[in-house]
Amino acid sequence: MAYDIATAARISSIGQTKLFELIASGRLSTSKIGRRRLIHADSLHQLVKEGC
């Protein structure tokens, strides 16, 4: 399962800009499908559990 940026921001209460920073730093794993960047659900849940 994976979330787009807007959905990930909404369910995690982390801003979109912060999510992009976490992606750039490698703390969130993503996949790119076409033009869409999707955040892997397990990666997002782990980050929220640990606290960003």
mmCIF entry with sequence, helices, sheets and N, C-alpha, C, O atoms, coordinates in Angstrom:
data_MODEL
# 
_entry.id   MODEL 
# 
_entity.id                         1 
_entity.type                       polymer 
_entity.pdbx_number_of_molecules   1 
# 
_entity_poly.entity_id                      1 
_entity_poly.type                           'polypeptide(L)' 
_entity_poly.nstd_linkage                   no 
_entity_poly.nstd_monomer                   no 
_entity_poly.pdbx_seq_one_letter_code       MAYDIATAARISSIGQTKLFELIASGRLSTSKIGRRRLIHADSLHQLVKEGC 
_entity_poly.pdbx_seq_one_letter_code_can   MAYDIATAARISSIGQTKLFELIASGRLSTSKIGRRRLIHADSLHQLVKEGC 
_entity_poly.pdbx_strand_id                 A 
# 
loop_
_entity_poly_seq.entity_id 
_entity_poly_seq.num 
_entity_poly_seq.mon_id 
_entity_poly_seq.hetero 
1 1  MET n 
1 2  ALA n 
1 3  TYR n 
1 4  ASP n 
1 5  ILE n 
1 6  ALA n 
1 7  THR n 
1 8  ALA n 
1 9  ALA n 
1 10 ARG n 
1 11 ILE n 
1 12 SER n 
1 13 SER n 
1 14 ILE n 
1 15 GLY n 
1 16 GLN n 
1 17 THR n 
1 18 LYS n 
1 19 LEU n 
1 20 PHE n 
1 21 GLU n 
1 22 LEU n 
1 23 ILE n 
1 24 ALA n 
1 25 SER n 
1 26 GLY n 
1 27 ARG n 
1 28 LEU n 
1 29 SER n 
1 30 THR n 
1 31 SER n 
1 32 LYS n 
1 33 ILE n 
1 34 GLY n 
1 35 ARG n 
1 36 ARG n 
1 37 ARG n 
1 38 LEU n 
1 39 ILE n 
1 40 HIS n 
1 41 ALA n 
1 42 ASP n 
1 43 SER n 
1 44 LEU n 
1 45 HIS n 
1 46 GLN n 
1 47 LEU n 
1 48 VAL n 
1 49 LYS n 
1 50 GLU n 
1 51 GLY n 
1 52 CYS n 
# 
_struct_asym.id          A 
_struct_asym.entity_id   1 
# 
loop_
_struct_conf.conf_type_id 
_struct_conf.id 
_struct_conf.pdbx_PDB_helix_id 
_struct_conf.beg_label_comp_id 
_struct_conf.beg_label_asym_id 
_struct_conf.beg_label_seq_id 
_struct_conf.pdbx_beg_PDB_ins_code 
_struct_conf.end_label_comp_id 
_struct_conf.end_label_asym_id 
_struct_conf.end_label_seq_id 
_struct_conf.pdbx_end_PDB_ins_code 
_struct_conf.beg_auth_comp_id 
_struct_conf.beg_auth_asym_id 
_struct_conf.beg_auth_seq_id 
_struct_conf.end_auth_comp_id 
_struct_conf.end_auth_asym_id 
_struct_conf.end_auth_seq_id 
_struct_conf.pdbx_PDB_helix_class 
_struct_conf.details 
_struct_conf.pdbx_PDB_helix_length 
HELX_P HELX_P1 AA1 ILE A 5  ? SER A 12 ? ILE A 5  SER A 12 1 ? 8  
HELX_P HELX_P2 AA2 GLN A 16 ? SER A 25 ? GLN A 16 SER A 25 1 ? 10 
HELX_P HELX_P3 AA3 ALA A 41 ? GLU A 50 ? ALA A 41 GLU A 50 1 ? 10 
# 
_struct_conf_type.id          HELX_P 
_struct_conf_type.criteria    ? 
_struct_conf_type.reference   ? 
# 
_struct_sheet.id               AA1 
_struct_sheet.type             ? 
_struct_sheet.number_strands   3 
_struct_sheet.details          ? 
# 
loop_
_struct_sheet_order.sheet_id 
_struct_sheet_order.range_id_1 
_struct_sheet_order.range_id_2 
_struct_sheet_order.offset 
_struct_sheet_order.sense 
AA1 1 2 ? anti-parallel 
AA1 2 3 ? anti-parallel 
# 
loop_
_struct_sheet_range.sheet_id 
_struct_sheet_range.id 
_struct_sheet_range.beg_label_comp_id 
_struct_sheet_range.beg_label_asym_id 
_struct_sheet_range.beg_label_seq_id 
_struct_sheet_range.pdbx_beg_PDB_ins_code 
_struct_sheet_range.end_label_comp_id 
_struct_sheet_range.end_label_asym_id 
_struct_sheet_range.end_label_seq_id 
_struct_sheet_range.pdbx_end_PDB_ins_code 
_struct_sheet_range.beg_auth_comp_id 
_struct_sheet_range.beg_auth_asym_id 
_struct_sheet_range.beg_auth_seq_id 
_struct_sheet_range.end_auth_comp_id 
_struct_sheet_range.end_auth_asym_id 
_struct_sheet_range.end_auth_seq_id 
AA1 1 ALA A 2  ? ASP A 4  ? ALA A 2  ASP A 4  
AA1 2 ARG A 36 ? HIS A 40 ? ARG A 36 HIS A 40 
AA1 3 THR A 30 ? ILE A 33 ? THR A 30 ILE A 33 
# 
loop_
_atom_site.group_PDB 
_atom_site.id 
_atom_site.type_symbol 
_atom_site.label_atom_id 
_atom_site.label_alt_id 
_atom_site.label_comp_id 
_atom_site.label_asym_id 
_atom_site.label_entity_id 
_atom_site.label_seq_id 
_atom_site.pdbx_PDB_ins_code 
_atom_site.Cartn_x 
_atom_site.Cartn_y 
_atom_site.Cartn_z 
_atom_site.occupancy 
_atom_site.B_iso_or_equiv 
_atom_site.pdbx_formal_charge 
_atom_site.auth_seq_id 
_atom_site.auth_comp_id 
_atom_site.auth_asym_id 
_atom_site.auth_atom_id 
_atom_site.pdbx_PDB_model_num 
ATOM 1   N N  . MET A 1 1  ? 0.843  -1.169 0.000   1.00 0.00 ? 1  MET A N  1 
ATOM 2   C CA . MET A 1 1  ? 0.000  0.000  0.000   1.00 0.00 ? 1  MET A CA 1 
ATOM 3   C C  . MET A 1 1  ? 0.890  1.233  0.000   1.00 0.00 ? 1  MET A C  1 
ATOM 4   O O  . MET A 1 1  ? 1.982  1.225  0.568   1.00 0.00 ? 1  MET A O  1 
ATOM 5   N N  . ALA A 1 2  ? 0.414  2.289  -0.639  1.00 0.00 ? 2  ALA A N  1 
ATOM 6   C CA . ALA A 1 2  ? 1.181  3.527  -0.719  1.00 0.00 ? 2  ALA A CA 1 
ATOM 7   C C  . ALA A 1 2  ? 0.217  4.708  -0.755  1.00 0.00 ? 2  ALA A C  1 
ATOM 8   O O  . ALA A 1 2  ? -0.942 4.576  -1.148  1.00 0.00 ? 2  ALA A O  1 
ATOM 9   N N  . TYR A 1 3  ? 0.721  5.861  -0.336  1.00 0.00 ? 3  TYR A N  1 
ATOM 10  C CA . TYR A 1 3  ? -0.085 7.075  -0.283  1.00 0.00 ? 3  TYR A CA 1 
ATOM 11  C C  . TYR A 1 3  ? 0.543  8.154  -1.152  1.00 0.00 ? 3  TYR A C  1 
ATOM 12  O O  . TYR A 1 3  ? 1.766  8.252  -1.252  1.00 0.00 ? 3  TYR A O  1 
ATOM 13  N N  . ASP A 1 4  ? -0.315 8.971  -1.786  1.00 0.00 ? 4  ASP A N  1 
ATOM 14  C CA . ASP A 1 4  ? 0.230  10.146 -2.450  1.00 0.00 ? 4  ASP A CA 1 
ATOM 15  C C  . ASP A 1 4  ? 0.583  11.173 -1.374  1.00 0.00 ? 4  ASP A C  1 
ATOM 16  O O  . ASP A 1 4  ? 0.236  11.002 -0.205  1.00 0.00 ? 4  ASP A O  1 
ATOM 17  N N  . ILE A 1 5  ? 1.260  12.217 -1.768  1.00 0.00 ? 5  ILE A N  1 
ATOM 18  C CA . ILE A 1 5  ? 1.765  13.199 -0.798  1.00 0.00 ? 5  ILE A CA 1 
ATOM 19  C C  . ILE A 1 5  ? 0.630  13.830 0.008   1.00 0.00 ? 5  ILE A C  1 
ATOM 20  O O  . ILE A 1 5  ? 0.724  13.942 1.230   1.00 0.00 ? 5  ILE A O  1 
ATOM 21  N N  . ALA A 1 6  ? -0.436 14.242 -0.669  1.00 0.00 ? 6  ALA A N  1 
ATOM 22  C CA . ALA A 1 6  ? -1.542 14.911 0.022   1.00 0.00 ? 6  ALA A CA 1 
ATOM 23  C C  . ALA A 1 6  ? -2.200 13.987 1.046   1.00 0.00 ? 6  ALA A C  1 
ATOM 24  O O  . ALA A 1 6  ? -2.503 14.411 2.161   1.00 0.00 ? 6  ALA A O  1 
ATOM 25  N N  . THR A 1 7  ? -2.418 12.748 0.677   1.00 0.00 ? 7  THR A N  1 
ATOM 26  C CA . THR A 1 7  ? -3.037 11.790 1.595   1.00 0.00 ? 7  THR A CA 1 
ATOM 27  C C  . THR A 1 7  ? -2.115 11.490 2.768   1.00 0.00 ? 7  THR A C  1 
ATOM 28  O O  . THR A 1 7  ? -2.563 11.427 3.913   1.00 0.00 ? 7  THR A O  1 
ATOM 29  N N  . ALA A 1 8  ? -0.839 11.306 2.489   1.00 0.00 ? 8  ALA A N  1 
ATOM 30  C CA . ALA A 1 8  ? 0.131  11.042 3.555   1.00 0.00 ? 8  ALA A CA 1 
ATOM 31  C C  . ALA A 1 8  ? 0.176  12.205 4.541   1.00 0.00 ? 8  ALA A C  1 
ATOM 32  O O  . ALA A 1 8  ? 0.262  11.995 5.751   1.00 0.00 ? 8  ALA A O  1 
ATOM 33  N N  . ALA A 1 9  ? 0.119  13.428 4.026   1.00 0.00 ? 9  ALA A N  1 
ATOM 34  C CA . ALA A 1 9  ? 0.127  14.604 4.898   1.00 0.00 ? 9  ALA A CA 1 
ATOM 35  C C  . ALA A 1 9  ? -1.117 14.627 5.778   1.00 0.00 ? 9  ALA A C  1 
ATOM 36  O O  . ALA A 1 9  ? -1.041 14.921 6.971   1.00 0.00 ? 9  ALA A O  1 
ATOM 37  N N  . ARG A 1 10 ? -2.245 14.319 5.186   1.00 0.00 ? 10 ARG A N  1 
ATOM 38  C CA . ARG A 1 10 ? -3.505 14.354 5.928   1.00 0.00 ? 10 ARG A CA 1 
ATOM 39  C C  . ARG A 1 10 ? -3.546 13.295 7.030   1.00 0.00 ? 10 ARG A C  1 
ATOM 40  O O  . ARG A 1 10 ? -3.942 13.602 8.154   1.00 0.00 ? 10 ARG A O  1 
ATOM 41  N N  . ILE A 1 11 ? -3.149 12.068 6.737   1.00 0.00 ? 11 ILE A N  1 
ATOM 42  C CA . ILE A 1 11 ? -3.276 11.009 7.745   1.00 0.00 ? 11 ILE A CA 1 
ATOM 43  C C  . ILE A 1 11 ? -2.183 11.052 8.804   1.00 0.00 ? 11 ILE A C  1 
ATOM 44  O O  . ILE A 1 11 ? -2.361 10.522 9.901   1.00 0.00 ? 11 ILE A O  1 
ATOM 45  N N  . SER A 1 12 ? -1.047 11.684 8.482   1.00 0.00 ? 12 SER A N  1 
ATOM 46  C CA . SER A 1 12 ? 0.061  11.706 9.439   1.00 0.00 ? 12 SER A CA 1 
ATOM 47  C C  . SER A 1 12 ? 0.182  13.027 10.190  1.00 0.00 ? 12 SER A C  1 
ATOM 48  O O  . SER A 1 12 ? 0.935  13.124 11.159  1.00 0.00 ? 12 SER A O  1 
ATOM 49  N N  . SER A 1 13 ? -0.553 14.039 9.751   1.00 0.00 ? 13 SER A N  1 
ATOM 50  C CA . SER A 1 13 ? -0.456 15.392 10.319  1.00 0.00 ? 13 SER A CA 1 
ATOM 51  C C  . SER A 1 13 ? 0.940  15.978 10.152  1.00 0.00 ? 13 SER A C  1 
ATOM 52  O O  . SER A 1 13 ? 1.379  16.796 10.961  1.00 0.00 ? 13 SER A O  1 
ATOM 53  N N  . ILE A 1 14 ? 1.631  15.560 9.105   1.00 0.00 ? 14 ILE A N  1 
ATOM 54  C CA . ILE A 1 14 ? 2.927  16.125 8.736   1.00 0.00 ? 14 ILE A CA 1 
ATOM 55  C C  . ILE A 1 14 ? 2.695  16.947 7.477   1.00 0.00 ? 14 ILE A C  1 
ATOM 56  O O  . ILE A 1 14 ? 2.044  16.477 6.545   1.00 0.00 ? 14 ILE A O  1 
ATOM 57  N N  . GLY A 1 15 ? 3.214  18.154 7.439   1.00 0.00 ? 15 GLY A N  1 
ATOM 58  C CA . GLY A 1 15 ? 3.022  19.015 6.284   1.00 0.00 ? 15 GLY A CA 1 
ATOM 59  C C  . GLY A 1 15 ? 3.669  18.458 5.023   1.00 0.00 ? 15 GLY A C  1 
ATOM 60  O O  . GLY A 1 15 ? 4.619  17.678 5.090   1.00 0.00 ? 15 GLY A O  1 
ATOM 61  N N  . GLN A 1 16 ? 3.144  18.868 3.877   1.00 0.00 ? 16 GLN A N  1 
ATOM 62  C CA . GLN A 1 16 ? 3.674  18.387 2.606   1.00 0.00 ? 16 GLN A CA 1 
ATOM 63  C C  . GLN A 1 16 ? 5.134  18.779 2.416   1.00 0.00 ? 16 GLN A C  1 
ATOM 64  O O  . GLN A 1 16 ? 5.923  17.982 1.908   1.00 0.00 ? 16 GLN A O  1 
ATOM 65  N N  . THR A 1 17 ? 5.504  19.984 2.814   1.00 0.00 ? 17 THR A N  1 
ATOM 66  C CA . THR A 1 17 ? 6.895  20.418 2.675   1.00 0.00 ? 17 THR A CA 1 
ATOM 67  C C  . THR A 1 17 ? 7.813  19.528 3.499   1.00 0.00 ? 17 THR A C  1 
ATOM 68  O O  . THR A 1 17 ? 8.877  19.126 3.027   1.00 0.00 ? 17 THR A O  1 
ATOM 69  N N  . LYS A 1 18 ? 7.410  19.218 4.725   1.00 0.00 ? 18 LYS A N  1 
ATOM 70  C CA . LYS A 1 18 ? 8.210  18.331 5.580   1.00 0.00 ? 18 LYS A CA 1 
ATOM 71  C C  . LYS A 1 18 ? 8.305  16.938 4.971   1.00 0.00 ? 18 LYS A C  1 
ATOM 72  O O  . LYS A 1 18 ? 9.362  16.310 5.036   1.00 0.00 ? 18 LYS A O  1 
ATOM 73  N N  . LEU A 1 19 ? 7.221  16.444 4.381   1.00 0.00 ? 19 LEU A N  1 
ATOM 74  C CA . LEU A 1 19 ? 7.265  15.135 3.727   1.00 0.00 ? 19 LEU A CA 1 
ATOM 75  C C  . LEU A 1 19 ? 8.279  15.134 2.589   1.00 0.00 ? 19 LEU A C  1 
ATOM 76  O O  . LEU A 1 19 ? 9.039  14.177 2.439   1.00 0.00 ? 19 LEU A O  1 
ATOM 77  N N  . PHE A 1 20 ? 8.300  16.196 1.786   1.00 0.00 ? 20 PHE A N  1 
ATOM 78  C CA . PHE A 1 20 ? 9.277  16.280 0.700   1.00 0.00 ? 20 PHE A CA 1 
ATOM 79  C C  . PHE A 1 20 ? 10.703 16.309 1.252   1.00 0.00 ? 20 PHE A C  1 
ATOM 80  O O  . PHE A 1 20 ? 11.604 15.710 0.665   1.00 0.00 ? 20 PHE A O  1 
ATOM 81  N N  . GLU A 1 21 ? 10.912 16.997 2.373   1.00 0.00 ? 21 GLU A N  1 
ATOM 82  C CA . GLU A 1 21 ? 12.236 17.018 3.003   1.00 0.00 ? 21 GLU A CA 1 
ATOM 83  C C  . GLU A 1 21 ? 12.633 15.617 3.482   1.00 0.00 ? 21 GLU A C  1 
ATOM 84  O O  . GLU A 1 21 ? 13.781 15.207 3.312   1.00 0.00 ? 21 GLU A O  1 
ATOM 85  N N  . LEU A 1 22 ? 11.701 14.894 4.070   1.00 0.00 ? 22 LEU A N  1 
ATOM 86  C CA . LEU A 1 22 ? 11.970 13.534 4.550   1.00 0.00 ? 22 LEU A CA 1 
ATOM 87  C C  . LEU A 1 22 ? 12.254 12.580 3.391   1.00 0.00 ? 22 LEU A C  1 
ATOM 88  O O  . LEU A 1 22 ? 13.084 11.679 3.510   1.00 0.00 ? 22 LEU A O  1 
ATOM 89  N N  . ILE A 1 23 ? 11.567 12.781 2.281   1.00 0.00 ? 23 ILE A N  1 
ATOM 90  C CA . ILE A 1 23 ? 11.829 11.972 1.083   1.00 0.00 ? 23 ILE A CA 1 
ATOM 91  C C  . ILE A 1 23 ? 13.231 12.263 0.565   1.00 0.00 ? 23 ILE A C  1 
ATOM 92  O O  . ILE A 1 23 ? 13.985 11.342 0.255   1.00 0.00 ? 23 ILE A O  1 
ATOM 93  N N  . ALA A 1 24 ? 13.582 13.550 0.470   1.00 0.00 ? 24 ALA A N  1 
ATOM 94  C CA . ALA A 1 24 ? 14.900 13.943 -0.042  1.00 0.00 ? 24 ALA A CA 1 
ATOM 95  C C  . ALA A 1 24 ? 16.025 13.418 0.843   1.00 0.00 ? 24 ALA A C  1 
ATOM 96  O O  . ALA A 1 24 ? 17.099 13.076 0.347   1.00 0.00 ? 24 ALA A O  1 
ATOM 97  N N  . SER A 1 25 ? 15.781 13.354 2.151   1.00 0.00 ? 25 SER A N  1 
ATOM 98  C CA . SER A 1 25 ? 16.815 12.882 3.074   1.00 0.00 ? 25 SER A CA 1 
ATOM 99  C C  . SER A 1 25 ? 16.903 11.355 3.117   1.00 0.00 ? 25 SER A C  1 
ATOM 100 O O  . SER A 1 25 ? 17.842 10.803 3.691   1.00 0.00 ? 25 SER A O  1 
ATOM 101 N N  . GLY A 1 26 ? 15.931 10.678 2.514   1.00 0.00 ? 26 GLY A N  1 
ATOM 102 C CA . GLY A 1 26 ? 15.948 9.223  2.495   1.00 0.00 ? 26 GLY A CA 1 
ATOM 103 C C  . GLY A 1 26 ? 15.232 8.570  3.662   1.00 0.00 ? 26 GLY A C  1 
ATOM 104 O O  . GLY A 1 26 ? 15.248 7.345  3.787   1.00 0.00 ? 26 GLY A O  1 
ATOM 105 N N  . ARG A 1 27 ? 14.604 9.361  4.519   1.00 0.00 ? 27 ARG A N  1 
ATOM 106 C CA . ARG A 1 27 ? 13.910 8.786  5.684   1.00 0.00 ? 27 ARG A CA 1 
ATOM 107 C C  . ARG A 1 27 ? 12.567 8.169  5.329   1.00 0.00 ? 27 ARG A C  1 
ATOM 108 O O  . ARG A 1 27 ? 12.033 7.361  6.090   1.00 0.00 ? 27 ARG A O  1 
ATOM 109 N N  . LEU A 1 28 ? 12.013 8.546  4.168   1.00 0.00 ? 28 LEU A N  1 
ATOM 110 C CA . LEU A 1 28 ? 10.771 7.945  3.684   1.00 0.00 ? 28 LEU A CA 1 
ATOM 111 C C  . LEU A 1 28 ? 11.055 7.267  2.359   1.00 0.00 ? 28 LEU A C  1 
ATOM 112 O O  . LEU A 1 28 ? 11.675 7.859  1.475   1.00 0.00 ? 28 LEU A O  1 
ATOM 113 N N  . SER A 1 29 ? 10.607 6.035  2.216   1.00 0.00 ? 29 SER A N  1 
ATOM 114 C CA . SER A 1 29 ? 10.804 5.346  0.943   1.00 0.00 ? 29 SER A CA 1 
ATOM 115 C C  . SER A 1 29 ? 9.595  5.598  0.045   1.00 0.00 ? 29 SER A C  1 
ATOM 116 O O  . SER A 1 29 ? 8.449  5.587  0.494   1.00 0.00 ? 29 SER A O  1 
ATOM 117 N N  . THR A 1 30 ? 9.883  5.823  -1.228  1.00 0.00 ? 30 THR A N  1 
ATOM 118 C CA . THR A 1 30 ? 8.840  6.149  -2.189  1.00 0.00 ? 30 THR A CA 1 
ATOM 119 C C  . THR A 1 30 ? 9.031  5.357  -3.472  1.00 0.00 ? 30 THR A C  1 
ATOM 120 O O  . THR A 1 30 ? 10.079 4.761  -3.719  1.00 0.00 ? 30 THR A O  1 
ATOM 121 N N  . SER A 1 31 ? 7.991  5.376  -4.265  1.00 0.00 ? 31 SER A N  1 
ATOM 122 C CA . SER A 1 31 ? 8.041  4.845  -5.622  1.00 0.00 ? 31 SER A CA 1 
ATOM 123 C C  . SER A 1 31 ? 7.451  5.906  -6.528  1.00 0.00 ? 31 SER A C  1 
ATOM 124 O O  . SER A 1 31 ? 6.586  6.680  -6.117  1.00 0.00 ? 31 SER A O  1 
ATOM 125 N N  . LYS A 1 32 ? 7.919  5.935  -7.750  1.00 0.00 ? 32 LYS A N  1 
ATOM 126 C CA . LYS A 1 32 ? 7.367  6.874  -8.707  1.00 0.00 ? 32 LYS A CA 1 
ATOM 127 C C  . LYS A 1 32 ? 6.643  6.070  -9.773  1.00 0.00 ? 32 LYS A C  1 
ATOM 128 O O  . LYS A 1 32 ? 7.229  5.199  -10.415 1.00 0.00 ? 32 LYS A O  1 
ATOM 129 N N  . ILE A 1 33 ? 5.381  6.366  -9.953  1.00 0.00 ? 33 ILE A N  1 
ATOM 130 C CA . ILE A 1 33 ? 4.567  5.714  -10.971 1.00 0.00 ? 33 ILE A CA 1 
ATOM 131 C C  . ILE A 1 33 ? 4.067  6.813  -11.897 1.00 0.00 ? 33 ILE A C  1 
ATOM 132 O O  . ILE A 1 33 ? 3.214  7.618  -11.526 1.00 0.00 ? 33 ILE A O  1 
ATOM 133 N N  . GLY A 1 34 ? 4.606  6.830  -13.093 1.00 0.00 ? 34 GLY A N  1 
ATOM 134 C CA . GLY A 1 34 ? 4.292  7.928  -13.997 1.00 0.00 ? 34 GLY A CA 1 
ATOM 135 C C  . GLY A 1 34 ? 4.837  9.214  -13.405 1.00 0.00 ? 34 GLY A C  1 
ATOM 136 O O  . GLY A 1 34 ? 6.029  9.312  -13.114 1.00 0.00 ? 34 GLY A O  1 
ATOM 137 N N  . ARG A 1 35 ? 3.976  10.192 -13.226 1.00 0.00 ? 35 ARG A N  1 
ATOM 138 C CA . ARG A 1 35 ? 4.392  11.463 -12.631 1.00 0.00 ? 35 ARG A CA 1 
ATOM 139 C C  . ARG A 1 35 ? 4.097  11.521 -11.139 1.00 0.00 ? 35 ARG A C  1 
ATOM 140 O O  . ARG A 1 35 ? 4.424  12.508 -10.481 1.00 0.00 ? 35 ARG A O  1 
ATOM 141 N N  . ARG A 1 36 ? 3.485  10.475 -10.601 1.00 0.00 ? 36 ARG A N  1 
ATOM 142 C CA . ARG A 1 36 ? 3.087  10.472 -9.191  1.00 0.00 ? 36 ARG A CA 1 
ATOM 143 C C  . ARG A 1 36 ? 4.169  9.875  -8.311  1.00 0.00 ? 36 ARG A C  1 
ATOM 144 O O  . ARG A 1 36 ? 4.756  8.842  -8.636  1.00 0.00 ? 36 ARG A O  1 
ATOM 145 N N  . ARG A 1 37 ? 4.420  10.533 -7.205  1.00 0.00 ? 37 ARG A N  1 
ATOM 146 C CA . ARG A 1 37 ? 5.334  10.020 -6.183  1.00 0.00 ? 37 ARG A CA 1 
ATOM 147 C C  . ARG A 1 37 ? 4.469  9.445  -5.072  1.00 0.00 ? 37 ARG A C  1 
ATOM 148 O O  . ARG A 1 37 ? 3.626  10.149 -4.516  1.00 0.00 ? 37 ARG A O  1 
ATOM 149 N N  . LEU A 1 38 ? 4.670  8.172  -4.745  1.00 0.00 ? 38 LEU A N  1 
ATOM 150 C CA . LEU A 1 38 ? 3.883  7.506  -3.711  1.00 0.00 ? 38 LEU A CA 1 
ATOM 151 C C  . LEU A 1 38 ? 4.782  7.093  -2.554  1.00 0.00 ? 38 LEU A C  1 
ATOM 152 O O  . LEU A 1 38 ? 5.852  6.517  -2.754  1.00 0.00 ? 38 LEU A O  1 
ATOM 153 N N  . ILE A 1 39 ? 4.335  7.393  -1.354  1.00 0.00 ? 39 ILE A N  1 
ATOM 154 C CA . ILE A 1 39 ? 5.074  7.048  -0.140  1.00 0.00 ? 39 ILE A CA 1 
ATOM 155 C C  . ILE A 1 39 ? 4.607  5.678  0.323   1.00 0.00 ? 39 ILE A C  1 
ATOM 156 O O  . ILE A 1 39 ? 3.407  5.436  0.452   1.00 0.00 ? 39 ILE A O  1 
ATOM 157 N N  . HIS A 1 40 ? 5.549  4.789  0.572   1.00 0.00 ? 40 HIS A N  1 
ATOM 158 C CA . HIS A 1 40 ? 5.203  3.446  1.045   1.00 0.00 ? 40 HIS A CA 1 
ATOM 159 C C  . HIS A 1 40 ? 4.575  3.554  2.432   1.00 0.00 ? 40 HIS A C  1 
ATOM 160 O O  . HIS A 1 40 ? 5.097  4.236  3.313   1.00 0.00 ? 40 HIS A O  1 
ATOM 161 N N  . ALA A 1 41 ? 3.462  2.879  2.608   1.00 0.00 ? 41 ALA A N  1 
ATOM 162 C CA . ALA A 1 41 ? 2.700  2.961  3.855   1.00 0.00 ? 41 ALA A CA 1 
ATOM 163 C C  . ALA A 1 41 ? 3.524  2.521  5.055   1.00 0.00 ? 41 ALA A C  1 
ATOM 164 O O  . ALA A 1 41 ? 3.476  3.162  6.105   1.00 0.00 ? 41 ALA A O  1 
ATOM 165 N N  . ASP A 1 42 ? 4.281  1.436  4.914   1.00 0.00 ? 42 ASP A N  1 
ATOM 166 C CA . ASP A 1 42 ? 5.065  0.952  6.053   1.00 0.00 ? 42 ASP A CA 1 
ATOM 167 C C  . ASP A 1 42 ? 6.133  1.958  6.462   1.00 0.00 ? 42 ASP A C  1 
ATOM 168 O O  . ASP A 1 42 ? 6.434  2.101  7.647   1.00 0.00 ? 42 ASP A O  1 
ATOM 169 N N  . SER A 1 43 ? 6.701  2.649  5.493   1.00 0.00 ? 43 SER A N  1 
ATOM 170 C CA . SER A 1 43 ? 7.705  3.669  5.772   1.00 0.00 ? 43 SER A CA 1 
ATOM 171 C C  . SER A 1 43 ? 7.085  4.849  6.529   1.00 0.00 ? 43 SER A C  1 
ATOM 172 O O  . SER A 1 43 ? 7.668  5.354  7.489   1.00 0.00 ? 43 SER A O  1 
ATOM 173 N N  . LEU A 1 44 ? 5.908  5.279  6.091   1.00 0.00 ? 44 LEU A N  1 
ATOM 174 C CA . LEU A 1 44 ? 5.217  6.391  6.747   1.00 0.00 ? 44 LEU A CA 1 
ATOM 175 C C  . LEU A 1 44 ? 4.792  6.005  8.163   1.00 0.00 ? 44 LEU A C  1 
ATOM 176 O O  . LEU A 1 44 ? 4.968  6.786  9.098   1.00 0.00 ? 44 LEU A O  1 
ATOM 177 N N  . HIS A 1 45 ? 4.238  4.814  8.325   1.00 0.00 ? 45 HIS A N  1 
ATOM 178 C CA . HIS A 1 45 ? 3.790  4.375  9.651   1.00 0.00 ? 45 HIS A CA 1 
ATOM 179 C C  . HIS A 1 45 ? 4.967  4.264  10.623  1.00 0.00 ? 45 HIS A C  1 
ATOM 180 O O  . HIS A 1 45 ? 4.843  4.624  11.794  1.00 0.00 ? 45 HIS A O  1 
ATOM 181 N N  . GLN A 1 46 ? 6.093  3.771  10.143  1.00 0.00 ? 46 GLN A N  1 
ATOM 182 C CA . GLN A 1 46 ? 7.286  3.657  10.985  1.00 0.00 ? 46 GLN A CA 1 
ATOM 183 C C  . GLN A 1 46 ? 7.772  5.043  11.420  1.00 0.00 ? 46 GLN A C  1 
ATOM 184 O O  . GLN A 1 46 ? 8.134  5.243  12.579  1.00 0.00 ? 46 GLN A O  1 
ATOM 185 N N  . LEU A 1 47 ? 7.776  5.992  10.488  1.00 0.00 ? 47 LEU A N  1 
ATOM 186 C CA . LEU A 1 47 ? 8.215  7.351  10.796  1.00 0.00 ? 47 LEU A CA 1 
ATOM 187 C C  . LEU A 1 47 ? 7.315  7.983  11.855  1.00 0.00 ? 47 LEU A C  1 
ATOM 188 O O  . LEU A 1 47 ? 7.803  8.607  12.797  1.00 0.00 ? 47 LEU A O  1 
ATOM 189 N N  . VAL A 1 48 ? 6.011  7.822  11.698  1.00 0.00 ? 48 VAL A N  1 
ATOM 190 C CA . VAL A 1 48 ? 5.063  8.389  12.663  1.00 0.00 ? 48 VAL A CA 1 
ATOM 191 C C  . VAL A 1 48 ? 5.245  7.725  14.027  1.00 0.00 ? 48 VAL A C  1 
ATOM 192 O O  . VAL A 1 48 ? 5.194  8.391  15.061  1.00 0.00 ? 48 VAL A O  1 
ATOM 193 N N  . LYS A 1 49 ? 5.458  6.414  14.021  1.00 0.00 ? 49 LYS A N  1 
ATOM 194 C CA . LYS A 1 49 ? 5.652  5.678  15.275  1.00 0.00 ? 49 LYS A CA 1 
ATOM 195 C C  . LYS A 1 49 ? 6.895  6.175  16.016  1.00 0.00 ? 49 LYS A C  1 
ATOM 196 O O  . LYS A 1 49 ? 6.870  6.346  17.235  1.00 0.00 ? 49 LYS A O  1 
ATOM 197 N N  . GLU A 1 50 ? 7.986  6.407  15.270  1.00 0.00 ? 50 GLU A N  1 
ATOM 198 C CA . GLU A 1 50 ? 9.238  6.884  15.865  1.00 0.00 ? 50 GLU A CA 1 
ATOM 199 C C  . GLU A 1 50 ? 9.171  8.357  16.221  1.00 0.00 ? 50 GLU A C  1 
ATOM 200 O O  . GLU A 1 50 ? 9.867  8.812  17.129  1.00 0.00 ? 50 GLU A O  1 
ATOM 201 N N  . GLY A 1 51 ? 8.341  9.101  15.515  1.00 0.00 ? 51 GLY A N  1 
ATOM 202 C CA . GLY A 1 51 ? 8.298  10.554 15.643  1.00 0.00 ? 51 GLY A CA 1 
ATOM 203 C C  . GLY A 1 51 ? 9.340  11.148 14.721  1.00 0.00 ? 51 GLY A C  1 
ATOM 204 O O  . GLY A 1 51 ? 10.491 10.711 14.714  1.00 0.00 ? 51 GLY A O  1 
ATOM 205 N N  . CYS A 1 52 ? 8.946  12.140 13.944  1.00 0.00 ? 52 CYS A N  1 
ATOM 206 C CA . CYS A 1 52 ? 9.892  12.690 12.966  1.00 0.00 ? 52 CYS A CA 1 
ATOM 207 C C  . CYS A 1 52 ? 10.660 13.810 13.593  1.00 0.00 ? 52 CYS A C  1 
ATOM 208 O O  . CYS A 1 52 ? 11.512 14.414 12.942  1.00 0.00 ? 52 CYS A O  1 
# 
